[in-house]
Amino acid sequence: MNAKQEKDVQELDSPEFDGHSDEKHHGIADSEIDAMGGLRTVELGLAPSQVIVELDQKEQTRILRKVDYRLVPILACLYLIAFIDRGNIGNAKIAGLYDDLHLHGLQYNVALTLFFIPYGFFEVPSNIVLKILRPSIWLSILMFSWGTVMTLMGTISSYKGLLITRFFLGVAESGFFPAATYLLTIWYKRYEVMQRMAVFYAAASLSGAFSGLLAYAIEHMDGISGLPGWKWIFILEGLIPVALSFVLYFILPDNPETARFLTKEEKEFIINRLALETGSGHGRVTNSDRIQFKHVKAAFKEWKIFAAVVMFWANTIGVYGFTATVPSVIEGLGYSSANAQLMTIPVYVFAMILTLIFAFWSDRIQQRTPFIMAGFAIGVVGFIAELAIPHPRLPGVTYGFLFLVAGGLYSPFVPIVCLVGNNLAPSSKRAVGMALLISLGNWGGICGSNIYIASEAPKYPAGFATSLAICVCAILMAAFLRRAYQNENKKRDELMRGKTDAEIRAQYTEQELLDLGDKSPFFRYTI
Protein backbone atom coordinates (compact mmCIF):
# COMPACT_ATOMS: atom_id res chain seq x y z
CA MET A 1 0.00 0.00 0.00
CA ASN A 2 1.10 3.55 -0.64
CA ALA A 3 1.02 6.27 2.01
CA LYS A 4 -2.42 7.50 1.00
CA GLN A 5 -3.90 4.02 1.13
CA GLU A 6 -2.36 3.45 4.59
CA LYS A 7 -3.93 6.68 5.80
CA ASP A 8 -7.28 5.68 4.34
CA VAL A 9 -7.09 2.25 5.97
CA GLN A 10 -6.35 3.81 9.33
CA GLU A 11 -9.40 6.07 9.02
CA LEU A 12 -11.61 3.16 7.93
CA ASP A 13 -10.45 1.18 10.95
CA SER A 14 -11.21 3.96 13.39
CA PRO A 15 -14.42 4.02 15.48
CA GLU A 16 -15.72 6.97 13.47
CA PHE A 17 -15.80 4.84 10.34
CA ASP A 18 -16.59 1.51 11.93
CA GLY A 19 -18.29 -0.70 9.34
CA HIS A 20 -20.71 -1.91 12.04
CA SER A 21 -21.75 1.55 13.16
CA ASP A 22 -25.55 1.98 13.18
CA GLU A 23 -25.08 5.68 12.59
CA LYS A 24 -22.94 5.15 9.52
CA HIS A 25 -25.21 2.47 8.06
CA HIS A 26 -28.44 4.11 9.23
CA GLY A 27 -29.42 0.95 11.10
CA ILE A 28 -28.90 -1.48 8.19
CA ALA A 29 -27.47 -4.87 9.14
CA ASP A 30 -24.28 -6.16 7.50
CA SER A 31 -26.18 -8.93 5.72
CA GLU A 32 -28.59 -6.35 4.27
CA ILE A 33 -25.71 -4.20 3.12
CA ASP A 34 -24.37 -7.21 1.23
CA ALA A 35 -27.74 -7.73 -0.47
CA MET A 36 -27.72 -4.11 -1.58
CA GLY A 37 -24.30 -4.42 -3.16
CA GLY A 38 -21.69 -4.07 -0.42
CA LEU A 39 -18.53 -6.17 -0.20
CA ARG A 40 -19.43 -9.79 0.51
CA THR A 41 -16.48 -10.26 2.83
CA VAL A 42 -18.55 -11.23 5.86
CA GLU A 43 -18.61 -14.83 4.64
CA LEU A 44 -14.83 -14.81 5.04
CA GLY A 45 -15.09 -13.49 8.58
CA LEU A 46 -14.27 -9.89 7.59
CA ALA A 47 -16.15 -6.70 8.30
CA PRO A 48 -16.65 -4.42 5.25
CA SER A 49 -14.22 -1.88 6.73
CA GLN A 50 -11.47 -4.36 7.58
CA VAL A 51 -8.01 -3.61 6.24
CA ILE A 52 -5.69 -5.34 3.83
CA VAL A 53 -3.54 -7.99 5.47
CA GLU A 54 0.03 -6.73 5.62
CA LEU A 55 2.19 -8.90 3.37
CA ASP A 56 5.69 -8.40 2.08
CA GLN A 57 6.20 -7.89 -1.65
CA LYS A 58 7.44 -11.43 -2.20
CA GLU A 59 4.28 -12.90 -0.68
CA GLN A 60 2.04 -10.55 -2.67
CA THR A 61 3.78 -11.58 -5.88
CA ARG A 62 3.40 -15.25 -4.98
CA ILE A 63 -0.36 -14.89 -4.53
CA LEU A 64 -0.78 -12.97 -7.80
CA ARG A 65 1.27 -15.56 -9.67
CA LYS A 66 -0.96 -18.24 -8.20
CA VAL A 67 -3.98 -16.44 -9.68
CA ASP A 68 -2.14 -15.82 -12.96
CA TYR A 69 -1.31 -19.46 -13.55
CA ARG A 70 -4.86 -20.56 -12.81
CA LEU A 71 -6.89 -17.90 -14.64
CA VAL A 72 -4.99 -16.30 -17.52
CA PRO A 73 -3.92 -19.45 -19.45
CA ILE A 74 -7.49 -20.76 -19.38
CA LEU A 75 -8.95 -17.54 -20.79
CA ALA A 76 -6.17 -17.22 -23.39
CA CYS A 77 -6.76 -20.77 -24.59
CA LEU A 78 -10.52 -20.20 -24.86
CA TYR A 79 -10.10 -16.94 -26.77
CA LEU A 80 -7.63 -18.54 -29.14
CA ILE A 81 -10.21 -21.21 -29.94
CA ALA A 82 -13.06 -18.68 -30.22
CA PHE A 83 -11.15 -16.41 -32.58
CA ILE A 84 -10.04 -19.33 -34.73
CA ASP A 85 -13.64 -20.49 -35.04
CA ARG A 86 -14.99 -17.10 -36.06
CA GLY A 87 -12.15 -16.35 -38.50
CA ASN A 88 -11.51 -19.73 -40.11
CA ILE A 89 -14.01 -18.94 -42.84
CA GLY A 90 -11.19 -16.98 -44.50
CA ASN A 91 -9.06 -20.12 -44.59
CA ALA A 92 -12.01 -22.26 -45.74
CA LYS A 93 -12.69 -19.80 -48.55
CA ILE A 94 -9.41 -20.40 -50.32
CA ALA A 95 -9.57 -24.11 -49.45
CA GLY A 96 -12.61 -24.55 -51.70
CA LEU A 97 -15.69 -23.22 -49.84
CA TYR A 98 -16.17 -20.33 -52.26
CA ASP A 99 -16.27 -22.56 -55.34
CA ASP A 100 -18.10 -25.53 -53.79
CA LEU A 101 -20.98 -23.36 -52.55
CA HIS A 102 -21.02 -21.46 -55.87
CA LEU A 103 -20.68 -18.08 -54.16
CA HIS A 104 -20.61 -14.94 -56.27
CA GLY A 105 -20.76 -11.18 -55.93
CA LEU A 106 -21.14 -10.07 -52.31
CA GLN A 107 -22.46 -13.39 -50.97
CA TYR A 108 -19.24 -14.15 -49.08
CA ASN A 109 -19.31 -10.67 -47.53
CA VAL A 110 -22.95 -11.13 -46.48
CA ALA A 111 -22.00 -14.38 -44.72
CA LEU A 112 -19.25 -12.54 -42.84
CA THR A 113 -21.64 -9.71 -41.95
CA LEU A 114 -24.40 -11.92 -40.60
CA PHE A 115 -22.17 -13.14 -37.76
CA PHE A 116 -21.96 -9.67 -36.21
CA ILE A 117 -25.68 -8.88 -36.02
CA PRO A 118 -26.56 -11.36 -33.23
CA TYR A 119 -23.00 -11.05 -31.88
CA GLY A 120 -23.67 -7.40 -31.04
CA PHE A 121 -27.23 -7.82 -29.80
CA PHE A 122 -26.57 -10.53 -27.23
CA GLU A 123 -23.41 -9.26 -25.50
CA VAL A 124 -25.09 -7.01 -22.93
CA PRO A 125 -27.77 -9.59 -22.01
CA SER A 126 -25.02 -12.20 -21.78
CA ASN A 127 -23.05 -10.23 -19.18
CA ILE A 128 -26.22 -9.66 -17.18
CA VAL A 129 -26.73 -13.44 -17.13
CA LEU A 130 -23.06 -13.80 -16.14
CA LYS A 131 -23.68 -11.64 -13.04
CA ILE A 132 -26.64 -13.87 -12.12
CA LEU A 133 -25.06 -17.25 -12.90
CA ARG A 134 -21.54 -18.41 -12.08
CA PRO A 135 -18.99 -17.65 -14.85
CA SER A 136 -17.91 -21.30 -14.95
CA ILE A 137 -21.46 -22.36 -15.80
CA TRP A 138 -22.24 -19.63 -18.33
CA LEU A 139 -18.93 -19.79 -20.20
CA SER A 140 -19.16 -23.58 -20.43
CA ILE A 141 -22.62 -23.27 -21.99
CA LEU A 142 -21.37 -20.69 -24.49
CA MET A 143 -18.36 -22.77 -25.46
CA PHE A 144 -20.39 -25.94 -26.01
CA SER A 145 -22.85 -23.96 -28.13
CA TRP A 146 -20.36 -22.34 -30.48
CA GLY A 147 -18.41 -25.58 -30.89
CA THR A 148 -21.60 -27.39 -31.88
CA VAL A 149 -22.49 -24.73 -34.45
CA MET A 150 -18.95 -24.75 -35.86
CA THR A 151 -19.02 -28.54 -36.24
CA LEU A 152 -22.36 -28.31 -38.07
CA MET A 153 -20.81 -25.85 -40.52
CA GLY A 154 -18.89 -28.84 -41.82
CA THR A 155 -22.17 -30.35 -43.02
CA ILE A 156 -23.50 -27.47 -45.09
CA SER A 157 -23.83 -27.73 -48.85
CA SER A 158 -25.48 -24.45 -49.80
CA TYR A 159 -25.24 -20.71 -49.38
CA LYS A 160 -28.40 -20.80 -47.23
CA GLY A 161 -26.75 -23.26 -44.87
CA LEU A 162 -23.71 -20.99 -44.59
CA LEU A 163 -25.88 -18.02 -43.61
CA ILE A 164 -27.81 -19.99 -40.97
CA THR A 165 -24.69 -21.37 -39.30
CA ARG A 166 -22.88 -18.02 -39.34
CA PHE A 167 -25.89 -16.40 -37.65
CA PHE A 168 -26.01 -18.95 -34.83
CA LEU A 169 -22.23 -18.83 -34.45
CA GLY A 170 -22.65 -15.13 -33.70
CA VAL A 171 -25.32 -15.92 -31.09
CA ALA A 172 -23.18 -18.55 -29.39
CA GLU A 173 -19.90 -16.58 -29.34
CA SER A 174 -21.44 -13.24 -28.37
CA GLY A 175 -21.01 -13.58 -24.63
CA PHE A 176 -17.49 -14.94 -24.35
CA PHE A 177 -15.24 -11.91 -24.83
CA PRO A 178 -17.18 -9.43 -22.62
CA ALA A 179 -17.44 -12.11 -19.93
CA ALA A 180 -13.74 -12.95 -20.03
CA THR A 181 -12.54 -9.33 -19.97
CA TYR A 182 -14.92 -8.48 -17.12
CA LEU A 183 -13.75 -11.55 -15.20
CA LEU A 184 -10.16 -10.26 -15.27
CA THR A 185 -11.20 -6.92 -13.76
CA ILE A 186 -12.55 -8.56 -10.58
CA TRP A 187 -9.20 -10.26 -9.89
CA TYR A 188 -6.60 -7.55 -10.63
CA LYS A 189 -5.98 -3.89 -9.86
CA ARG A 190 -6.31 -1.36 -12.66
CA TYR A 191 -2.59 -1.23 -13.53
CA GLU A 192 -2.19 -4.97 -13.29
CA VAL A 193 -5.11 -6.06 -15.45
CA MET A 194 -3.84 -4.89 -18.84
CA GLN A 195 -0.78 -7.15 -18.80
CA ARG A 196 -3.03 -10.14 -18.14
CA MET A 197 -5.62 -9.02 -20.67
CA ALA A 198 -2.90 -8.61 -23.27
CA VAL A 199 -1.68 -12.17 -22.73
CA PHE A 200 -5.30 -13.24 -23.07
CA TYR A 201 -5.88 -11.08 -26.16
CA ALA A 202 -2.57 -12.10 -27.72
CA ALA A 203 -4.41 -15.31 -28.41
CA ALA A 204 -6.42 -13.35 -30.99
CA SER A 205 -3.21 -12.34 -32.73
CA LEU A 206 -1.93 -15.90 -32.57
CA SER A 207 -5.27 -17.25 -33.80
CA GLY A 208 -4.44 -16.03 -37.29
CA ALA A 209 -1.16 -17.92 -37.16
CA PHE A 210 -2.69 -21.08 -35.67
CA SER A 211 -5.65 -20.90 -38.01
CA GLY A 212 -3.34 -20.74 -41.02
CA LEU A 213 -1.21 -23.59 -39.71
CA LEU A 214 -4.22 -25.78 -38.86
CA ALA A 215 -5.88 -25.00 -42.17
CA TYR A 216 -2.68 -25.93 -44.00
CA ALA A 217 -2.63 -29.32 -42.24
CA ILE A 218 -6.36 -30.02 -42.36
CA GLU A 219 -6.62 -29.04 -46.01
CA HIS A 220 -4.58 -32.15 -46.81
CA MET A 221 -7.51 -34.24 -45.51
CA ASP A 222 -9.36 -33.32 -48.68
CA GLY A 223 -11.34 -36.35 -49.90
CA ILE A 224 -11.32 -38.32 -46.62
CA SER A 225 -14.82 -39.76 -46.06
CA GLY A 226 -15.82 -37.98 -49.24
CA LEU A 227 -15.55 -34.55 -47.63
CA PRO A 228 -13.59 -31.61 -49.06
CA GLY A 229 -10.78 -30.07 -46.99
CA TRP A 230 -12.72 -26.93 -46.06
CA LYS A 231 -15.43 -29.01 -44.36
CA TRP A 232 -12.82 -30.79 -42.26
CA ILE A 233 -11.55 -27.36 -41.15
CA PHE A 234 -14.96 -26.58 -39.66
CA ILE A 235 -15.58 -30.04 -38.20
CA LEU A 236 -12.26 -30.51 -36.42
CA GLU A 237 -12.00 -26.92 -35.21
CA GLY A 238 -15.57 -27.23 -33.86
CA LEU A 239 -15.12 -30.46 -31.94
CA ILE A 240 -12.30 -28.96 -29.87
CA PRO A 241 -14.47 -26.41 -27.98
CA VAL A 242 -17.25 -28.98 -27.54
CA ALA A 243 -14.84 -31.30 -25.73
CA LEU A 244 -13.22 -28.54 -23.66
CA SER A 245 -16.58 -27.13 -22.49
CA PHE A 246 -17.03 -30.14 -20.19
CA VAL A 247 -13.63 -29.50 -18.59
CA LEU A 248 -14.09 -25.73 -18.25
CA TYR A 249 -16.89 -26.04 -15.71
CA PHE A 250 -14.53 -27.68 -13.22
CA ILE A 251 -11.38 -25.58 -13.71
CA LEU A 252 -12.54 -21.96 -14.22
CA PRO A 253 -12.53 -19.94 -10.95
CA ASP A 254 -15.63 -17.75 -10.61
CA ASN A 255 -14.39 -15.02 -8.23
CA PRO A 256 -11.91 -14.46 -5.39
CA GLU A 257 -14.55 -15.11 -2.71
CA THR A 258 -15.23 -18.69 -3.85
CA ALA A 259 -11.84 -19.67 -5.34
CA ARG A 260 -11.01 -23.11 -3.98
CA PHE A 261 -7.35 -22.86 -5.01
CA LEU A 262 -6.79 -19.92 -2.61
CA THR A 263 -6.48 -20.06 1.16
CA LYS A 264 -8.72 -17.90 3.36
CA GLU A 265 -5.89 -15.41 3.90
CA GLU A 266 -5.14 -15.23 0.16
CA LYS A 267 -8.81 -14.54 -0.57
CA GLU A 268 -8.84 -11.75 2.00
CA PHE A 269 -5.75 -10.20 0.41
CA ILE A 270 -7.18 -10.25 -3.14
CA ILE A 271 -10.61 -8.92 -2.12
CA ASN A 272 -9.47 -6.10 0.12
CA ARG A 273 -6.66 -4.76 -2.05
CA LEU A 274 -9.21 -4.31 -4.83
CA ALA A 275 -11.61 -2.56 -2.46
CA LEU A 276 -9.15 0.35 -2.09
CA GLU A 277 -8.49 0.64 -5.82
CA THR A 278 -10.10 4.04 -6.50
CA GLY A 279 -7.16 5.76 -8.19
CA SER A 280 -6.82 8.44 -5.51
CA GLY A 281 -5.64 6.37 -2.54
CA HIS A 282 -8.87 7.27 -0.72
CA GLY A 283 -12.27 5.62 -0.40
CA ARG A 284 -13.38 2.17 -1.51
CA VAL A 285 -15.12 0.40 -4.39
CA THR A 286 -16.87 -2.95 -4.53
CA ASN A 287 -16.55 -5.87 -6.93
CA SER A 288 -19.18 -7.99 -5.20
CA ASP A 289 -22.34 -5.96 -5.81
CA ARG A 290 -25.43 -7.70 -7.10
CA ILE A 291 -26.66 -6.40 -10.41
CA GLN A 292 -29.71 -4.15 -10.42
CA PHE A 293 -31.52 -2.13 -13.07
CA LYS A 294 -29.83 1.06 -11.87
CA HIS A 295 -26.46 -0.39 -12.93
CA VAL A 296 -27.75 -1.11 -16.43
CA LYS A 297 -29.21 2.41 -16.63
CA ALA A 298 -25.98 4.00 -15.38
CA ALA A 299 -23.92 2.20 -18.04
CA PHE A 300 -26.22 3.28 -20.86
CA LYS A 301 -26.07 6.90 -19.64
CA GLU A 302 -22.24 6.97 -19.64
CA TRP A 303 -21.34 8.99 -22.74
CA LYS A 304 -17.66 8.10 -22.56
CA ILE A 305 -18.50 4.48 -23.44
CA PHE A 306 -20.13 5.62 -26.67
CA ALA A 307 -17.14 7.82 -27.45
CA ALA A 308 -14.84 4.83 -26.94
CA VAL A 309 -16.93 2.85 -29.44
CA VAL A 310 -15.36 4.95 -32.22
CA MET A 311 -11.93 3.65 -31.21
CA PHE A 312 -13.31 0.13 -30.94
CA TRP A 313 -14.68 0.42 -34.49
CA ALA A 314 -11.22 1.22 -35.79
CA ASN A 315 -10.12 -2.14 -34.44
CA THR A 316 -13.09 -4.24 -35.52
CA ILE A 317 -13.52 -2.72 -38.96
CA GLY A 318 -9.85 -3.25 -39.65
CA VAL A 319 -9.29 -6.60 -37.89
CA TYR A 320 -12.32 -8.50 -39.13
CA GLY A 321 -11.92 -7.32 -42.68
CA PHE A 322 -8.17 -7.97 -42.55
CA THR A 323 -8.47 -11.43 -40.95
CA ALA A 324 -11.01 -12.64 -43.49
CA THR A 325 -9.08 -11.21 -46.44
CA VAL A 326 -5.34 -11.40 -45.72
CA PRO A 327 -4.97 -14.98 -47.05
CA SER A 328 -6.54 -13.81 -50.30
CA VAL A 329 -4.29 -10.71 -50.37
CA ILE A 330 -1.18 -12.89 -50.07
CA GLU A 331 -2.53 -15.41 -52.57
CA GLY A 332 -3.08 -12.51 -54.98
CA LEU A 333 0.64 -11.73 -54.83
CA GLY A 334 1.29 -14.93 -56.75
CA TYR A 335 1.59 -17.51 -53.96
CA SER A 336 -0.24 -20.83 -53.80
CA SER A 337 -3.20 -21.32 -51.46
CA ALA A 338 -1.17 -23.50 -49.09
CA ASN A 339 1.78 -21.08 -48.98
CA ALA A 340 -0.56 -18.12 -48.48
CA GLN A 341 -1.93 -19.87 -45.37
CA LEU A 342 1.58 -20.29 -43.96
CA MET A 343 2.68 -16.74 -44.81
CA THR A 344 -0.03 -15.27 -42.58
CA ILE A 345 1.72 -16.71 -39.52
CA PRO A 346 4.64 -14.21 -39.19
CA VAL A 347 2.23 -11.29 -39.66
CA TYR A 348 0.13 -12.34 -36.68
CA VAL A 349 3.14 -13.20 -34.54
CA PHE A 350 4.43 -9.65 -35.02
CA ALA A 351 1.02 -8.27 -34.02
CA MET A 352 1.08 -10.41 -30.88
CA ILE A 353 4.55 -9.19 -29.86
CA LEU A 354 3.58 -5.54 -30.34
CA THR A 355 0.37 -6.08 -28.36
CA LEU A 356 2.32 -7.49 -25.41
CA ILE A 357 4.93 -4.69 -25.50
CA PHE A 358 2.22 -2.02 -25.46
CA ALA A 359 0.37 -3.71 -22.59
CA PHE A 360 3.32 -4.07 -20.23
CA TRP A 361 4.55 -0.57 -21.07
CA SER A 362 1.07 0.90 -20.52
CA ASP A 363 0.72 -0.65 -17.06
CA ARG A 364 4.25 0.43 -16.17
CA ILE A 365 3.65 4.14 -16.90
CA GLN A 366 -0.07 3.94 -15.95
CA GLN A 367 -1.33 5.46 -19.18
CA ARG A 368 -3.79 4.13 -21.79
CA THR A 369 -4.60 6.76 -24.44
CA PRO A 370 -1.01 7.31 -25.70
CA PHE A 371 -0.82 3.65 -26.68
CA ILE A 372 -4.18 3.80 -28.42
CA MET A 373 -2.97 6.73 -30.51
CA ALA A 374 0.45 5.18 -31.19
CA GLY A 375 -1.01 1.84 -32.27
CA PHE A 376 -3.46 3.32 -34.74
CA ALA A 377 -0.72 5.64 -36.05
CA ILE A 378 1.30 2.53 -36.97
CA GLY A 379 -1.78 1.15 -38.72
CA VAL A 380 -2.21 4.42 -40.63
CA VAL A 381 1.32 4.09 -42.04
CA GLY A 382 0.58 0.52 -43.12
CA PHE A 383 -2.70 1.40 -44.83
CA ILE A 384 -1.19 4.39 -46.67
CA ALA A 385 1.58 2.13 -47.97
CA GLU A 386 -0.88 -0.57 -49.10
CA LEU A 387 -2.87 2.05 -51.01
CA ALA A 388 0.27 3.51 -52.63
CA ILE A 389 1.97 0.25 -53.70
CA PRO A 390 1.19 -0.76 -57.31
CA HIS A 391 -0.34 -4.22 -56.74
CA PRO A 392 0.48 -6.96 -57.63
CA ARG A 393 3.97 -5.65 -58.35
CA LEU A 394 6.46 -5.40 -55.48
CA PRO A 395 5.00 -8.42 -53.61
CA GLY A 396 7.72 -8.29 -50.95
CA VAL A 397 6.96 -4.65 -50.09
CA THR A 398 3.23 -5.35 -50.04
CA TYR A 399 3.76 -8.29 -47.71
CA GLY A 400 6.10 -6.28 -45.46
CA PHE A 401 3.58 -3.49 -44.84
CA LEU A 402 0.95 -6.07 -43.86
CA PHE A 403 3.00 -6.40 -40.65
CA LEU A 404 2.38 -2.72 -39.82
CA VAL A 405 -1.32 -3.06 -40.63
CA ALA A 406 -1.73 -6.06 -38.32
CA GLY A 407 0.39 -4.59 -35.52
CA GLY A 408 -1.38 -1.23 -35.75
CA LEU A 409 -4.83 -2.81 -35.59
CA TYR A 410 -4.27 -5.34 -32.82
CA SER A 411 -2.04 -3.42 -30.37
CA PRO A 412 -4.50 -0.58 -29.42
CA PHE A 413 -7.36 -2.96 -28.65
CA VAL A 414 -6.41 -3.93 -25.09
CA PRO A 415 -5.74 -0.30 -24.05
CA ILE A 416 -9.23 0.60 -25.32
CA VAL A 417 -10.95 -2.14 -23.31
CA CYS A 418 -8.86 -1.40 -20.21
CA LEU A 419 -9.47 2.36 -20.48
CA VAL A 420 -13.22 1.77 -20.25
CA GLY A 421 -12.96 -1.08 -17.73
CA ASN A 422 -10.65 0.92 -15.43
CA ASN A 423 -13.06 3.85 -15.42
CA LEU A 424 -16.33 2.10 -14.53
CA ALA A 425 -17.47 1.20 -11.00
CA PRO A 426 -19.10 -0.61 -9.26
CA SER A 427 -18.58 -3.98 -10.91
CA SER A 428 -22.18 -4.36 -12.14
CA LYS A 429 -21.94 -1.09 -14.04
CA ARG A 430 -18.57 -2.25 -15.36
CA ALA A 431 -20.01 -5.59 -16.51
CA VAL A 432 -22.78 -3.87 -18.47
CA GLY A 433 -20.58 -1.00 -19.67
CA MET A 434 -17.84 -3.25 -21.01
CA ALA A 435 -20.42 -5.44 -22.73
CA LEU A 436 -22.04 -2.34 -24.23
CA LEU A 437 -18.69 -1.13 -25.56
CA ILE A 438 -17.90 -4.52 -27.06
CA SER A 439 -21.45 -4.97 -28.37
CA LEU A 440 -21.62 -1.70 -30.27
CA GLY A 441 -17.94 -1.91 -31.16
CA ASN A 442 -18.24 -5.33 -32.73
CA TRP A 443 -20.84 -4.04 -35.15
CA GLY A 444 -17.85 -2.49 -36.83
CA GLY A 445 -17.32 -6.03 -38.07
CA ILE A 446 -20.37 -5.53 -40.29
CA CYS A 447 -18.53 -2.74 -42.06
CA GLY A 448 -15.24 -4.63 -42.01
CA SER A 449 -16.87 -7.65 -43.64
CA ASN A 450 -18.06 -5.60 -46.61
CA ILE A 451 -15.19 -3.29 -47.49
CA TYR A 452 -12.80 -5.90 -48.90
CA ILE A 453 -14.63 -6.66 -52.13
CA ALA A 454 -13.57 -9.64 -54.24
CA SER A 455 -13.87 -7.69 -57.50
CA GLU A 456 -11.26 -5.17 -56.22
CA ALA A 457 -8.58 -7.82 -55.62
CA PRO A 458 -5.62 -7.59 -55.28
CA LYS A 459 -5.59 -3.85 -54.52
CA TYR A 460 -8.67 -3.68 -52.25
CA PRO A 461 -8.77 0.17 -52.29
CA ALA A 462 -12.14 0.42 -50.53
CA GLY A 463 -11.00 -1.84 -47.71
CA PHE A 464 -7.66 -0.17 -47.09
CA ALA A 465 -9.05 3.38 -47.44
CA THR A 466 -11.99 2.81 -45.08
CA SER A 467 -9.72 1.28 -42.45
CA LEU A 468 -7.30 4.20 -42.83
CA ALA A 469 -10.08 6.76 -42.28
CA ILE A 470 -11.49 5.12 -39.14
CA CYS A 471 -7.97 4.77 -37.65
CA VAL A 472 -7.50 8.54 -38.02
CA CYS A 473 -10.88 9.09 -36.29
CA ALA A 474 -9.80 6.78 -33.46
CA ILE A 475 -6.61 8.78 -32.88
CA LEU A 476 -8.61 12.00 -32.59
CA MET A 477 -11.18 10.40 -30.24
CA ALA A 478 -8.43 9.06 -27.98
CA ALA A 479 -7.01 12.56 -27.63
CA PHE A 480 -10.49 13.94 -26.88
CA LEU A 481 -11.23 11.33 -24.20
CA ARG A 482 -7.84 11.89 -22.61
CA ARG A 483 -8.65 15.56 -22.13
CA ALA A 484 -12.16 14.77 -20.82
CA TYR A 485 -10.87 12.34 -18.18
CA GLN A 486 -8.13 14.78 -17.15
CA ASN A 487 -10.70 17.54 -16.64
CA GLU A 488 -12.88 15.28 -14.47
CA ASN A 489 -9.89 14.34 -12.31
CA LYS A 490 -8.93 17.99 -11.87
CA LYS A 491 -12.47 18.86 -10.72
CA ARG A 492 -12.37 16.15 -8.05
CA ASP A 493 -8.89 17.21 -6.95
CA GLU A 494 -10.22 20.75 -6.50
CA LEU A 495 -13.20 19.42 -4.54
CA MET A 496 -10.96 17.56 -2.11
CA ARG A 497 -8.26 20.23 -1.81
CA GLY A 498 -8.07 21.48 1.76
CA LYS A 499 -10.61 18.90 2.99
CA THR A 500 -10.02 15.78 5.02
CA ASP A 501 -11.46 12.38 4.20
CA ALA A 502 -13.72 12.77 7.21
CA GLU A 503 -15.24 15.97 5.80
CA ILE A 504 -15.97 14.28 2.46
CA ARG A 505 -17.33 11.13 4.09
CA ALA A 506 -19.62 13.13 6.38
CA GLN A 507 -21.76 13.91 3.33
CA TYR A 508 -22.43 10.22 2.52
CA THR A 509 -23.02 6.86 4.13
CA GLU A 510 -20.44 4.17 3.37
CA GLN A 511 -22.97 2.37 1.17
CA GLU A 512 -23.73 5.55 -0.79
CA LEU A 513 -20.04 5.97 -1.57
CA LEU A 514 -19.91 2.38 -2.85
CA ASP A 515 -23.02 2.93 -4.96
CA LEU A 516 -21.55 6.09 -6.48
CA GLY A 517 -18.75 3.98 -7.93
CA ASP A 518 -16.83 5.98 -10.53
CA LYS A 519 -18.90 9.08 -9.63
CA SER A 520 -17.49 9.07 -6.10
CA PRO A 521 -15.37 12.11 -5.16
CA PHE A 522 -12.63 9.63 -4.21
CA PHE A 523 -12.55 7.96 -7.65
CA ARG A 524 -9.95 9.03 -10.25
CA TYR A 525 -10.07 8.12 -13.92
CA THR A 526 -7.30 6.36 -15.78
CA ILE A 527 -6.09 8.35 -18.77
Sequence and secondary structure as in RCSB ss.txt:
>XXXX:A:sequence
MNAKQEKDVQELDSPEFDGHSDEKHHGIADSEIDAMGGLRTVELGLAPSQVIVELDQKEQTRILRKVDYRLVPIL
ACLYLIAFIDRGNIGNAKIAGLYDDLHLHGLQYNVALTLFFIPYGFFEVPSNIVLKILRPSIWLSILMFSWGTVM
TLMGTISSYKGLLITRFFLGVAESGFFPAATYLLTIWYKRYEVMQRMAVFYAAASLSGAFSGLLAYAIEHMDGIS
GLPGWKWIFILEGLIPVALSFVLYFILPDNPETARFLTKEEKEFIINRLALETGSGHGRVTNSDRIQFKHVKAAF
KEWKIFAAVVMFWANTIGVYGFTATVPSVIEGLGYSSANAQLMTIPVYVFAMILTLIFAFWSDRIQQRTPFIMAG
FAIGVVGFIAELAIPHPRLPGVTYGFLFLVAGGLYSPFVPIVCLVGNNLAPSSKRAVGMALLISLGNWGGICGSN
IYIASEAPKYPAGFATSLAICVCAILMAAFLRRAYQNENKKRDELMRGKTDAEIRAQYTEQELLDLGDKSPFFRY
TI
>XXXX:A:secstr
  HHHHHHHHHHTSGGG TT HHHHTT  HHHHHHTT    GGGT  TT       HHHHHHHHHHHHHHHHHHH
HHHHHHHHHHHHTHHHHIIIIIHHHTT  TTHHHHHHHHHHHHHHHTHHHHHHHHHHS HHHHHHHHHHHHHHHH
HHHTT  SHHHHHHHHHHHHHHHTTHHHHHHHHHHTTS TTTHHHHHHHHHHHHHHHHHHHHHHHHHHGGGTTGG
G  HHHHHHHHHHHHHHHHHHHHHHH    GGG TTS HHHHHHHHHHHHT SSSSSS   S     HHHHHHHH
T HHHHHHHHHHHHHHHHHHHHHHHHHHHHHTTT  HHHHHHHHHHHHHHHHHHHHHHHHHHHHHT SHHHHHHH
HHHHHHHHHHHHHS TTS HHHHHHHHHHHHHHHHTTHHHHHHHHHHT  SHHHHHHHHHHHHHHHHTHHHHHTT
SS GGGTTT HHHHHHHHHHHHHHHHHHHHHHHHHHHHHHHHHHHHTT  HHHHHTTS HHHHHHHGGGSTT   
  
